[in-house]
Amino acid sequence: MLAMKPSFRQSDVGLRLLLALVLFVSAAAATFLPAAPPGSVEARLDALEAKAAAASPINAGDNAWLLVSSALVLMMTAPGLMLFYGGLVRRKNVLGTMMHSLVLMGVISVVWVVYGYSMAFGEGNAFFGNPLQHFLLRGVGNAPNPDYAATVPAESFMLFQMMFAIITPALISGAIAERMKFSAYLLFMLLWVTVVYFPLAHMVWGKGGLFNWALGGKIPVLDFAGGMVVHISSGVSALVCALVMGKRLGYPREPMPPHNVVLSLIGAGLLWVGWFGFNAGSALCAGELATSAFAATHFSAAAAALSWAFCEWSQKGKPSVLGAASGMVAGLATITPASGFVSIPSALLIGLAAGAVCYSGVTHLKARFGYDDSLDVFGVHGLGSSLGMLMLGFLATAQVNPPIANCKIGGQILSLAGGMPQFFNQLKGVLFTTAFAGGATFLLLKIVAGVVGLRVSEEDETIGIDLSQHGESAYND
């Protein structure tokens, strides 16, 4: 036992040295590492989240939804509208009709970068923005513009709005299908978006615009996703184009049925899907308003398709597939201005009215006045969205869109919920857009006619615009 005592003392000394070393390292670490923040784990997490929020106002979910919506709206033009319109014309004109949509994806995109976005959303007066403020998209980057969309980059907002600028003039092409020179089409559309679309977009959605209910407008008009800006402007302009250019050779004596209804049905389906980005994306966030607009869009389209089909069934004895598809598009165009302001029952009512009114416009009104709106742009988009704008005047509710309950207009706090006062505001917007778009379109057509001429020759029209304007044919069998 006595022989083991030295070994025990050595071990005890070693343990003491090891303990001293650990204490030294701990003290050194405490010197160089920051002290842990006081408070609970929850408090520390809240502090970190607050710091992250202060660092960037961008909401990843909102931005993702807006980018997806931008892609959906572009899909409405290509391939949606291309197929829908392409199937409705005769086979000798299908490529030229598709080209009308395709080429605008290039032309309008370039114009949008140069001055279009600035005219629509730059600071200016009540009618248009300064075309030089965002020239070549100067100042449009990753930082949000809080006036328009506070949780997404300004560049994302710019891209989303560009898709609207692309499809709006493409809608007009349905009225002049099968007879307009391609050179005249390009010149007219370039002038039209500059004189009509960009100013209207500013008046309705731009800061300080004449009709912008949320950002200092003098006449508070509700237009959630483009009733005035997109559908009434294009529909009325389409009617003026049809009247100025005249009828197609042989119309209405010769039958001119769609050459491929299947193509049109595929296009109609793509339009329905893409319209969710069009309307729900206009909420500019992935929140409750987007959900409400999504639902209103769907149920209006469904109701309008049934309404049109039953009208046709009762008057012609059979409901056509193309009729149901046309009713669906009518329901989508009609709900567009109202989608972010009305309940689902109201959306169903709007859709039912849209199917009946647009069916009557395409069949009875068109026959009564004898104009050749080749693909019924005015009957579906012009009439439909005018109806939607006016019904919105009675059906808008703050339960769906709370900010309309208390709006500061001209120094007064007003409610824009449904009622006669708001109906008259909506009526003013519809009448102004009709007069402005119609008058400007007439003048622009006269200018284009004097520069390059509007119509192809009778020989070229007989051959078809595919061969006469583009030197190719869709079908080579």
Helices and strands as residue ranges (DSSP letters): G 2-4, H 5-32, H 41-55, H 60-75, I 76-81, H 82-88, G 91-93, H 94-111, I 112-116, H 117-121, G 135-137, H 154-172, H 182-192, I 193-197, H 198-205, I 227-232, H 233-245, H 261-280, G 281-283, H 288-316, H 321-335, H 344-360, I 361-365, H 366-369, H 377-377, I 378-382, H 383-395, G 402-405, E 407-409, E 412-414, H 420-451, H 458-463, H 465-470
